[in-house]
Amino acid sequence: MRNALRVLAFDLLAPLAAIAGLLYVGLALDWPTWWVSVCSVLCVLIVQGVIVDFVLYRRDGVTVGTDDEGPMLRLVVVGLAAAALAVAVVVGYTRWTVPDRTMNADAAEVVGIASSVAEASATFTPQDPNASIDRATGLMTAERADAYRKEFAAVVKELASKNIAGQASTISAGVEAIGPAAASVAVVMRGTQNAPGKPPDVAVLALRVTLSKDSGKWLVVDVTPINAR
């Protein structure tokens, strides 16, 4: 029974684990040409080692796993198998887990930024007419911030002269598309406009906010109505 377990662990499972680790690395790397060559050579060497082990068993009646005079050889076999599995775990984590976490973090960040800019675009107080503009432009690229201020300068002056206040809150926001350096977010808001002597004017607004990533920071590059024709 003891020998059977040693054969299973050292002569069968260890080589299979090493081959599985090498194949997993290839899968994680999407099988580049250089790894196809390396993996093929290593797998052939492992298979050859298993064949030699079987031949020695037929000749001497012992294998790597059952040879009491070869503990160092068993240690090497286990070490190589463990190394292959460790490399597979590291490569899989680096190629799959980290990018997924980064994308999820980016998605959450761009939605938050888009919602803040969209709400600021539809928010206005006569007492502090530039507050919402400053809030929005703080999340924009320099070029877009300058254009945004010019676009809303006349609107701000008119609303302030009429003592009109506006407030917006996000109903829902979601990522339309996202990549390593660009994203598009759709934001649906409920906007309320209050004018002296008039009932509140409530409307549902839909905006598309596009962003770019510069030096690790997401910034807004454009804000447009989704239903624009």
LUMLUM-75365 format. One record per residue: x, y, z of N, C-alpha, C in turn; residue in three letters. Coordinates in Angstrom, 3 decimals. Example, Ala and Ser with C-alpha at 12.3 -4.5 7.8 and 13.67 -1.06 7.14 Angstrom:
2
ATOM;13.190;-5.690;7.800;12.300;-4.500;7.800;13.200;-3.300;7.800;ALA
ATOM;12.850;-2.250;7.080;13.670;-1.060;7.140;12.900;0.030;7.870;SER
//
This chain:
229
ATOM;0.837;-1.205;0.000;0.000;0.000;0.000;0.876;1.260;0.000;MET
ATOM;1.951;1.207;0.796;2.860;2.352;0.874;3.492;2.620;-0.476;ARG
ATOM;3.966;1.569;-1.137;4.579;1.737;-2.444;3.581;2.225;-3.481;ASN
ATOM;2.336;1.754;-3.386;1.313;2.185;-4.335;1.060;3.679;-4.217;ALA
ATOM;1.018;4.187;-2.997;0.814;5.618;-2.789;2.002;6.425;-3.303;LEU
ATOM;3.210;5.899;-3.115;4.396;6.601;-3.603;4.438;6.623;-5.130;ARG
ATOM;4.043;5.515;-5.743;3.971;5.484;-7.204;2.950;6.505;-7.699;VAL
ATOM;1.792;6.544;-7.036;0.747;7.484;-7.442;1.208;8.928;-7.301;LEU
ATOM;1.870;9.237;-6.185;2.259;10.619;-5.916;3.437;11.071;-6.767;ALA
ATOM;4.500;10.270;-6.806;5.743;10.712;-7.443;5.849;10.324;-8.911;PHE
ATOM;5.311;9.179;-9.285;5.491;8.691;-10.652;4.354;9.078;-11.592;ASP
ATOM;3.188;9.381;-11.020;2.038;9.709;-11.868;1.559;11.147;-11.667;LEU
ATOM;1.187;11.491;-10.432;0.578;12.804;-10.198;1.563;13.951;-10.394;LEU
ATOM;2.802;13.777;-9.961;3.785;14.866;-10.109;4.031;15.217;-11.572;ALA
ATOM;4.285;14.228;-12.471;4.437;14.585;-13.883;3.179;15.199;-14.489;PRO
ATOM;2.010;14.651;-14.113;0.759;15.201;-14.634;0.551;16.636;-14.155;LEU
ATOM;0.906;16.907;-12.898;0.762;18.270;-12.364;1.680;19.238;-13.099;ALA
ATOM;2.897;18.791;-13.394;3.830;19.650;-14.122;3.320;19.955;-15.531;ALA
ATOM;2.818;18.930;-16.215;2.270;19.141;-17.561;1.049;20.051;-17.513;ILE
ATOM;0.183;19.837;-16.514;-1.009;20.687;-16.381;-0.620;22.138;-16.148;ALA
ATOM;0.424;22.373;-15.321;0.885;23.734;-15.081;1.403;24.383;-16.346;GLY
ATOM;2.172;23.635;-17.141;2.704;24.180;-18.395;1.579;24.509;-19.373;LEU
ATOM;0.578;23.633;-19.469;-0.549;23.886;-20.371;-1.372;25.083;-19.902;LEU
ATOM;-1.523;25.226;-18.595;-2.285;26.361;-18.054;-1.584;27.683;-18.363;TYR
ATOM;-0.252;27.691;-18.252;0.503;28.896;-18.606;0.270;29.254;-20.071;VAL
ATOM;0.300;28.247;-20.946;0.036;28.504;-22.361;-1.349;29.068;-22.589;GLY
ATOM;-2.322;28.545;-21.872;-3.692;29.044;-22.009;-3.801;30.481;-21.536;LEU
ATOM;-3.154;30.790;-20.412;-3.205;32.160;-19.881;-2.499;33.146;-20.806;ALA
ATOM;-1.409;32.699;-21.449;-0.658;33.576;-22.357;-1.233;33.595;-23.765;LEU
ATOM;-2.290;32.808;-23.987;-2.918;32.696;-25.308;-1.957;32.095;-26.341;ASP
ATOM;-1.156;31.179;-25.887;-0.277;30.372;-26.720;0.563;31.182;-27.716;TRP
ATOM;1.474;32.023;-27.208;2.432;32.669;-28.130;3.372;31.617;-28.706;PRO
ATOM;3.973;31.927;-29.836;4.813;30.947;-30.529;5.960;30.457;-29.663;THR
ATOM;6.591;31.370;-28.938;7.739;30.971;-28.121;7.339;30.005;-27.028;TRP
ATOM;6.139;30.190;-26.453;5.718;29.273;-25.388;5.287;27.927;-25.954;TRP
ATOM;4.750;27.911;-27.162;4.428;26.635;-27.797;5.685;25.783;-27.906;VAL
ATOM;6.778;26.418;-28.307;8.047;25.691;-28.436;8.563;25.233;-27.075;SER
ATOM;8.585;26.151;-26.105;9.089;25.811;-24.773;8.238;24.727;-24.129;VAL
ATOM;6.923;24.894;-24.208;6.018;23.930;-23.587;6.163;22.556;-24.236;CYS
ATOM;6.301;22.528;-25.552;6.442;21.254;-26.257;7.705;20.518;-25.803;SER
ATOM;8.813;21.257;-25.710;10.076;20.640;-25.291;9.970;20.115;-23.865;VAL
ATOM;9.421;20.927;-22.959;9.322;20.521;-21.558;8.390;19.326;-21.387;LEU
ATOM;7.283;19.327;-22.102;6.348;18.202;-22.002;6.977;16.916;-22.537;CYS
ATOM;7.738;17.042;-23.624;8.433;15.866;-24.169;9.435;15.332;-23.153;VAL
ATOM;10.173;16.223;-22.497;11.145;15.795;-21.490;10.454;15.094;-20.322;LEU
ATOM;9.302;15.620;-19.910;8.565;14.992;-18.813;8.083;13.604;-19.216;ILE
ATOM;7.538;13.483;-20.416;7.069;12.183;-20.899;8.234;11.205;-21.014;VAL
ATOM;9.365;11.684;-21.491;10.543;10.826;-21.574;10.971;10.350;-20.186;GLN
ATOM;10.886;11.257;-19.213;11.224;10.866;-17.843;10.296;9.787;-17.321;GLY
ATOM;9.008;9.894;-17.630;8.040;8.869;-17.205;8.356;7.537;-17.880;VAL
ATOM;8.719;7.588;-19.165;9.064;6.351;-19.896;10.307;5.700;-19.292;ILE
ATOM;11.325;6.497;-19.005;12.532;5.971;-18.375;12.205;5.356;-17.022;VAL
ATOM;11.336;6.023;-16.274;10.919;5.508;-14.977;10.257;4.133;-15.131;ASP
ATOM;9.416;3.991;-16.157;8.746;2.710;-16.397;9.747;1.633;-16.804;PHE
ATOM;10.718;2.014;-17.626;11.751;1.051;-18.045;12.564;0.585;-16.845;VAL
ATOM;12.921;1.513;-15.957;13.661;1.131;-14.758;12.842;0.203;-13.864;LEU
ATOM;11.536;0.450;-13.832;10.680;-0.446;-13.049;10.685;-1.854;-13.623;TYR
ATOM;10.634;-1.948;-14.949;10.655;-3.263;-15.585;11.993;-3.968;-15.358;ARG
ATOM;13.074;-3.183;-15.285;14.405;-3.773;-15.153;14.797;-4.040;-13.702;ARG
ATOM;14.577;-3.035;-12.849;15.073;-3.136;-11.473;13.972;-3.357;-10.445;ASP
ATOM;12.713;-3.219;-10.867;11.609;-3.426;-9.929;11.353;-2.243;-9.014;GLY
ATOM;11.985;-1.088;-9.273;11.752;0.114;-8.470;11.494;1.299;-9.392;VAL
ATOM;10.826;2.283;-8.879;10.577;3.521;-9.615;11.148;4.677;-8.809;THR
ATOM;11.022;5.884;-9.338;11.460;7.064;-8.590;10.732;7.148;-7.255;VAL
ATOM;9.472;6.816;-7.274;8.681;6.911;-6.049;8.980;5.836;-5.032;GLY
ATOM;9.422;4.660;-5.473;9.628;3.542;-4.541;11.093;3.267;-4.243;THR
ATOM;11.997;4.012;-4.864;13.419;3.794;-4.639;13.835;4.449;-3.321;ASP
ATOM;14.109;3.643;-2.335;14.485;4.177;-1.029;15.857;4.836;-1.035;ASP
ATOM;16.653;4.582;-2.057;17.985;5.171;-2.132;18.000;6.482;-2.937;GLU
ATOM;16.832;6.916;-3.380;16.779;8.137;-4.187;15.852;9.204;-3.641;GLY
ATOM;15.969;9.583;-2.343;15.067;10.629;-1.812;15.275;11.989;-2.469;PRO
ATOM;16.527;12.295;-2.851;16.785;13.589;-3.479;16.107;13.686;-4.844;MET
ATOM;16.058;12.555;-5.553;15.402;12.546;-6.853;13.906;12.812;-6.700;LEU
ATOM;13.313;12.237;-5.685;11.890;12.502;-5.430;11.670;13.970;-5.068;ARG
ATOM;12.602;14.525;-4.302;12.491;15.939;-3.943;12.567;16.823;-5.185;LEU
ATOM;13.449;16.471;-6.121;13.565;17.234;-7.360;12.281;17.140;-8.174;VAL
ATOM;11.708;15.936;-8.257;10.464;15.749;-9.014;9.345;16.592;-8.429;VAL
ATOM;9.198;16.538;-7.119;8.146;17.322;-6.458;8.415;18.815;-6.618;VAL
ATOM;9.682;19.214;-6.513;10.021;20.625;-6.658;9.704;21.164;-8.038;GLY
ATOM;10.017;20.370;-9.068;9.726;20.808;-10.440;8.220;20.910;-10.670;LEU
ATOM;7.469;19.946;-10.151;6.009;19.994;-10.304;5.433;21.200;-9.567;ALA
ATOM;5.935;21.436;-8.351;5.455;22.593;-7.584;5.815;23.896;-8.275;ALA
ATOM;7.029;23.953;-8.862;7.441;25.161;-9.574;6.545;25.427;-10.773;ALA
ATOM;6.198;24.377;-11.519;5.314;24.542;-12.675;3.942;25.053;-12.250;ALA
ATOM;3.417;24.498;-11.163;2.103;24.947;-10.674;2.174;26.375;-10.141;LEU
ATOM;3.279;26.719;-9.467;3.421;28.084;-8.944;3.486;29.100;-10.077;ALA
ATOM;4.251;28.779;-11.118;4.324;29.672;-12.283;2.950;29.822;-12.922;VAL
ATOM;2.212;28.710;-13.008;0.870;28.761;-13.595;-0.047;29.680;-12.793;ALA
ATOM;0.034;29.601;-11.469;-0.801;30.457;-10.614;-0.435;31.925;-10.797;VAL
ATOM;0.863;32.228;-10.809;1.312;33.621;-10.953;0.910;34.190;-12.307;VAL
ATOM;1.139;33.415;-13.366;0.793;33.885;-14.708;-0.722;34.062;-14.849;VAL
ATOM;-1.488;33.095;-14.347;-2.950;33.217;-14.418;-3.462;34.416;-13.651;GLY
ATOM;-2.892;34.662;-12.470;-3.295;35.824;-11.670;-2.959;37.129;-12.387;TYR
ATOM;-1.756;37.169;-12.961;-1.308;38.390;-13.642;-2.099;38.656;-14.911;THR
ATOM;-2.404;37.610;-15.668;-3.053;37.769;-16.970;-4.568;37.894;-16.877;ARG
ATOM;-5.181;37.311;-15.852;-6.642;37.288;-15.782;-7.195;38.055;-14.588;TRP
ATOM;-6.740;37.736;-13.406;-7.335;38.332;-12.204;-7.057;39.820;-12.106;THR
ATOM;-5.803;40.217;-12.281;-5.449;41.640;-12.155;-6.173;42.499;-13.199;VAL
ATOM;-6.173;42.116;-14.495;-6.916;42.935;-15.469;-8.407;43.032;-15.154;PRO
ATOM;-9.010;41.924;-14.673;-10.434;41.965;-14.328;-10.683;42.936;-13.184;ASP
ATOM;-9.836;42.888;-12.177;-10.001;43.812;-11.053;-9.790;45.255;-11.490;ARG
ATOM;-8.805;45.466;-12.347;-8.553;46.819;-12.844;-9.741;47.342;-13.639;THR
ATOM;-10.315;46.484;-14.501;-11.451;46.918;-15.299;-12.659;47.223;-14.418;MET
ATOM;-12.907;46.383;-13.411;-14.026;46.634;-12.504;-13.830;47.937;-11.733;ASN
ATOM;-12.593;48.175;-11.298;-12.310;49.423;-10.580;-12.474;50.624;-11.509;ALA
ATOM;-11.999;50.499;-12.750;-12.149;51.589;-13.718;-13.623;51.850;-14.018;ASP
ATOM;-14.405;50.778;-14.162;-15.832;50.941;-14.458;-16.539;51.695;-13.339;ALA
ATOM;-16.235;51.322;-12.103;-16.854;52.021;-10.971;-16.416;53.485;-10.925;ALA
ATOM;-15.147;53.723;-11.231;-14.636;55.103;-11.184;-15.258;55.970;-12.262;GLU
ATOM;-15.339;55.470;-13.505;-15.872;56.305;-14.581;-17.366;56.569;-14.383;VAL
ATOM;-18.091;55.610;-13.829;-19.514;55.845;-13.552;-19.682;56.950;-12.519;VAL
ATOM;-18.847;56.917;-11.473;-18.923;57.967;-10.455;-18.584;59.340;-11.018;GLY
ATOM;-17.523;59.407;-11.825;-17.135;60.692;-12.424;-18.206;61.196;-13.381;ILE
ATOM;-18.716;60.304;-14.217;-19.744;60.694;-15.189;-20.997;61.200;-14.493;ALA
ATOM;-21.396;60.524;-13.426;-22.583;60.966;-12.686;-22.366;62.348;-12.081;SER
ATOM;-21.184;62.565;-11.525;-20.893;63.866;-10.907;-20.908;64.985;-11.940;SER
ATOM;-20.284;64.744;-13.101;-20.252;65.781;-14.136;-21.634;66.022;-14.719;VAL
ATOM;-22.396;64.938;-14.945;-23.739;65.086;-15.500;-24.641;65.874;-14.547;ALA
ATOM;-24.570;65.562;-13.256;-25.381;66.295;-12.278;-24.963;67.761;-12.205;GLU
ATOM;-23.655;67.994;-12.247;-23.181;69.378;-12.200;-23.621;70.166;-13.423;ALA
ATOM;-23.733;69.483;-14.575;-24.152;70.158;-15.806;-25.595;70.640;-15.743;SER
ATOM;-26.411;70.013;-14.894;-27.819;70.395;-14.792;-28.153;71.018;-13.443;ALA
ATOM;-27.134;71.434;-12.711;-27.337;72.046;-11.396;-26.867;73.496;-11.438;THR
ATOM;-27.683;74.376;-10.842;-27.358;75.806;-10.876;-28.010;76.502;-9.695;PHE
ATOM;-27.249;77.386;-9.057;-27.805;78.209;-7.983;-27.440;79.662;-8.258;THR
ATOM;-28.413;80.561;-8.252;-28.129;81.979;-8.533;-27.152;82.591;-7.532;PRO
ATOM;-27.160;82.097;-6.282;-26.276;82.652;-5.271;-24.795;82.345;-5.555;GLN
ATOM;-24.527;81.218;-6.180;-23.159;80.832;-6.509;-23.156;80.206;-7.904;ASP
ATOM;-23.289;81.025;-8.939;-23.498;80.519;-10.295;-22.338;79.699;-10.860;PRO
ATOM;-21.147;79.879;-10.338;-19.992;79.157;-10.889;-19.654;77.870;-10.145;ASN
ATOM;-20.383;77.577;-9.071;-20.037;76.412;-8.251;-20.148;75.114;-9.043;ALA
ATOM;-21.258;74.944;-9.745;-21.449;73.691;-10.490;-20.485;73.596;-11.673;SER
ATOM;-20.176;74.746;-12.274;-19.223;74.747;-13.392;-17.829;74.340;-12.902;ILE
ATOM;-17.436;74.884;-11.769;-16.130;74.523;-11.209;-16.092;73.043;-10.835;ASP
ATOM;-17.198;72.560;-10.321;-17.269;71.139;-9.939;-17.117;70.244;-11.157;ARG
ATOM;-17.772;70.626;-12.257;-17.710;69.813;-13.476;-16.340;69.904;-14.137;ALA
ATOM;-15.822;71.112;-14.270;-14.543;71.281;-14.976;-13.372;70.679;-14.214;THR
ATOM;-13.541;70.498;-12.902;-12.485;69.862;-12.125;-12.281;68.408;-12.489;GLY
ATOM;-13.260;67.830;-13.172;-13.193;66.422;-13.578;-12.982;66.274;-15.075;LEU
ATOM;-12.654;67.371;-15.763;-12.505;67.350;-17.221;-11.054;67.573;-17.629;MET
ATOM;-10.773;67.243;-18.868;-9.471;67.589;-19.437;-9.395;69.107;-19.571;THR
ATOM;-8.196;69.635;-19.682;-8.013;71.086;-19.763;-8.726;71.673;-20.975;ALA
ATOM;-8.620;70.988;-22.123;-9.268;71.483;-23.341;-10.785;71.501;-23.191;GLU
ATOM;-11.323;70.399;-22.644;-12.780;70.318;-22.494;-13.272;71.303;-21.437;ARG
ATOM;-12.499;71.523;-20.396;-12.899;72.459;-19.343;-13.014;73.881;-19.893;ALA
ATOM;-12.068;74.297;-20.727;-12.129;75.636;-21.329;-13.356;75.778;-22.219;ASP
ATOM;-13.601;74.760;-23.043;-14.764;74.806;-23.928;-16.062;74.804;-23.126;ALA
ATOM;-16.091;74.028;-22.058;-17.291;73.939;-21.208;-17.614;75.294;-20.579;TYR
ATOM;-16.605;75.980;-20.084;-16.839;77.297;-19.487;-17.390;78.291;-20.520;ARG
ATOM;-16.859;78.253;-21.724;-17.336;79.151;-22.773;-18.774;78.824;-23.162;LYS
ATOM;-19.097;77.520;-23.235;-20.448;77.107;-23.621;-21.489;77.568;-22.612;GLU
ATOM;-21.158;77.511;-21.324;-22.147;77.798;-20.286;-22.073;79.233;-19.758;PHE
ATOM;-21.146;80.027;-20.259;-21.031;81.406;-19.750;-22.316;82.190;-19.967;ALA
ATOM;-22.862;82.145;-21.183;-24.090;82.895;-21.481;-25.284;82.313;-20.732;ALA
ATOM;-25.339;80.970;-20.623;-26.458;80.311;-19.924;-26.458;80.704;-18.453;VAL
ATOM;-25.272;80.699;-17.833;-25.161;81.056;-16.420;-25.621;82.494;-16.196;VAL
ATOM;-25.227;83.378;-17.065;-25.607;84.785;-16.918;-27.112;84.960;-17.030;LYS
ATOM;-27.736;84.242;-17.966;-29.177;84.357;-18.153;-29.944;83.788;-16.969;GLU
ATOM;-29.537;82.593;-16.492;-30.228;81.966;-15.361;-30.086;82.810;-14.100;LEU
ATOM;-28.911;83.391;-13.903;-28.703;84.216;-12.713;-29.561;85.474;-12.766;ALA
ATOM;-29.711;86.049;-13.945;-30.527;87.261;-14.072;-31.998;86.978;-13.806;SER
ATOM;-32.440;85.745;-14.087;-33.847;85.374;-13.868;-34.065;84.677;-12.529;LYS
ATOM;-33.002;84.560;-11.744;-33.074;83.925;-10.432;-33.621;82.488;-10.522;ASN
ATOM;-33.190;81.778;-11.539;-33.624;80.389;-11.741;-32.605;79.445;-11.121;ILE
ATOM;-33.096;78.443;-10.404;-32.235;77.434;-9.783;-32.538;76.070;-10.387;ALA
ATOM;-31.529;75.258;-10.513;-31.713;73.916;-11.057;-31.000;72.885;-10.202;GLY
ATOM;-31.575;71.709;-10.122;-30.972;70.627;-9.349;-31.185;69.320;-10.104;GLN
ATOM;-30.176;68.460;-10.125;-30.285;67.175;-10.822;-29.758;66.058;-9.940;ALA
ATOM;-30.376;64.901;-10.061;-29.918;63.720;-9.329;-29.940;62.529;-10.277;SER
ATOM;-28.961;61.675;-10.162;-28.837;60.525;-11.060;-29.863;59.456;-10.736;THR
ATOM;-30.566;59.014;-11.763;-31.484;57.880;-11.628;-30.729;56.578;-11.855;ILE
ATOM;-29.980;56.539;-12.919;-29.147;55.368;-13.212;-27.987;55.793;-14.099;SER
ATOM;-26.914;55.020;-14.020;-25.733;55.279;-14.845;-25.063;53.941;-15.117;ALA
ATOM;-24.603;53.785;-16.343;-23.967;52.530;-16.708;-22.933;52.713;-17.796;GLY
ATOM;-21.955;51.829;-17.801;-20.881;51.880;-18.790;-21.380;51.335;-20.118;VAL
ATOM;-21.257;52.143;-21.159;-21.581;51.686;-22.508;-20.409;50.938;-23.130;GLU
ATOM;-19.230;51.450;-22.935;-18.014;50.821;-23.458;-16.847;51.301;-22.614;ALA
ATOM;-15.861;50.411;-22.457;-14.687;50.787;-21.676;-13.471;50.025;-22.184;ILE
ATOM;-12.355;50.712;-22.207;-11.083;50.120;-22.594;-10.007;50.620;-21.658;GLY
ATOM;-8.755;50.280;-21.923;-7.680;50.713;-21.032;-7.526;52.226;-20.924;PRO
ATOM;-7.911;52.970;-21.992;-7.675;54.415;-21.986;-8.886;55.240;-22.394;ALA
ATOM;-10.038;54.628;-22.594;-11.228;55.377;-23.004;-12.471;54.673;-22.488;ALA
ATOM;-13.505;55.471;-22.237;-14.763;54.909;-21.731;-15.918;55.806;-22.127;ALA
ATOM;-17.094;55.201;-22.200;-18.325;55.936;-22.477;-19.376;55.492;-21.464;SER
ATOM;-20.020;56.470;-20.830;-20.994;56.190;-19.776;-22.305;56.901;-20.095;VAL
ATOM;-23.407;56.178;-19.971;-24.739;56.773;-20.142;-25.307;57.100;-18.763;ALA
ATOM;-25.797;58.320;-18.620;-26.338;58.771;-17.339;-27.764;59.276;-17.545;VAL
ATOM;-28.683;58.743;-16.773;-30.074;59.207;-16.793;-30.343;59.927;-15.481;VAL
ATOM;-30.840;61.176;-15.592;-31.045;61.999;-14.407;-32.466;62.546;-14.353;MET
ATOM;-32.845;62.922;-13.136;-34.083;63.682;-12.939;-33.685;65.111;-12.618;ARG
ATOM;-34.067;66.043;-13.483;-33.715;67.442;-13.289;-34.920;68.269;-12.873;GLY
ATOM;-34.721;69.142;-11.916;-35.792;70.023;-11.427;-35.326;71.463;-11.553;THR
ATOM;-36.149;72.292;-12.212;-35.816;73.704;-12.388;-36.867;74.546;-11.676;GLN
ATOM;-36.400;75.466;-10.861;-37.298;76.319;-10.084;-37.103;77.778;-10.491;ASN
ATOM;-38.222;78.402;-10.850;-38.229;79.828;-11.195;-39.222;80.546;-10.297;ALA
ATOM;-38.920;81.784;-9.930;-39.820;82.526;-9.042;-41.238;82.629;-9.630;PRO
ATOM;-42.238;82.288;-8.808;-43.629;82.408;-9.229;-44.110;81.305;-10.145;GLY
ATOM;-43.337;80.280;-10.363;-43.738;79.185;-11.245;-43.567;77.848;-10.525;LYS
ATOM;-44.397;76.860;-10.883;-44.225;75.541;-10.281;-42.932;74.895;-10.780;PRO
ATOM;-42.363;73.988;-10.003;-41.118;73.331;-10.429;-41.303;72.594;-11.759;PRO
ATOM;-40.325;72.701;-12.609;-40.337;72.017;-13.907;-39.422;70.786;-13.800;ASP
ATOM;-40.029;69.601;-13.855;-39.282;68.353;-13.684;-39.153;67.664;-15.041;VAL
ATOM;-37.970;67.210;-15.344;-37.720;66.521;-16.617;-36.681;65.432;-16.404;ALA
ATOM;-36.750;64.436;-17.277;-35.757;63.355;-17.260;-34.722;63.651;-18.347;VAL
ATOM;-33.476;63.666;-17.962;-32.385;64.005;-18.876;-31.470;62.800;-19.063;LEU
ATOM;-31.020;62.591;-20.280;-30.097;61.495;-20.584;-28.859;62.059;-21.263;ALA
ATOM;-27.710;61.788;-20.683;-26.448;62.304;-21.213;-25.464;61.163;-21.460;LEU
ATOM;-24.635;61.371;-22.455;-23.526;60.440;-22.704;-22.230;61.165;-22.347;ARG
ATOM;-21.479;60.577;-21.451;-20.230;61.167;-20.992;-19.080;60.278;-21.469;VAL
ATOM;-18.178;60.856;-22.218;-17.007;60.116;-22.682;-15.784;60.576;-21.889;THR
ATOM;-14.941;59.615;-21.574;-13.778;59.892;-20.730;-12.521;59.277;-21.340;LEU
ATOM;-11.391;59.810;-20.940;-10.099;59.244;-21.331;-9.226;59.145;-20.090;SER
ATOM;-8.269;58.219;-20.150;-7.370;58.009;-19.021;-6.018;58.609;-19.348;LYS
ATOM;-5.608;59.550;-18.532;-4.342;60.242;-18.749;-3.512;60.150;-17.482;ASP
ATOM;-2.345;59.519;-17.582;-1.445;59.363;-16.433;-2.134;58.678;-15.259;SER
ATOM;-2.957;57.670;-15.584;-3.635;56.900;-14.552;-4.881;57.539;-13.989;GLY
ATOM;-5.312;58.692;-14.540;-6.480;59.408;-14.023;-7.529;59.554;-15.106;LYS
ATOM;-8.781;59.210;-14.786;-9.888;59.345;-15.733;-10.394;60.785;-15.732;TRP
ATOM;-10.535;61.369;-16.931;-11.044;62.729;-17.083;-12.085;62.761;-18.195;LEU
ATOM;-13.043;63.629;-18.055;-14.124;63.767;-19.039;-13.631;64.544;-20.243;VAL
ATOM;-13.954;64.036;-21.426;-13.565;64.726;-22.672;-14.777;65.273;-23.411;VAL
ATOM;-15.983;64.795;-23.084;-17.178;65.314;-23.764;-18.432;64.915;-23.011;ASP
ATOM;-19.438;65.766;-23.095;-20.765;65.505;-22.522;-21.791;65.898;-23.558;VAL
ATOM;-22.590;64.926;-23.987;-23.588;65.192;-25.026;-24.910;64.551;-24.668;THR
ATOM;-26.039;65.190;-25.092;-27.347;64.549;-24.896;-27.445;63.263;-25.723;PRO
ATOM;-28.006;62.223;-25.161;-28.112;60.960;-25.884;-29.125;61.059;-27.016;ILE
ATOM;-30.163;61.866;-26.815;-31.214;61.961;-27.843;-30.952;63.079;-28.843;ASN
ATOM;-29.706;63.580;-28.899;-29.398;64.648;-29.851;-29.506;64.136;-31.282;ALA
ATOM;-30.030;64.938;-32.154;-30.197;64.559;-33.570;-29.321;65.449;-34.444;ARG
//
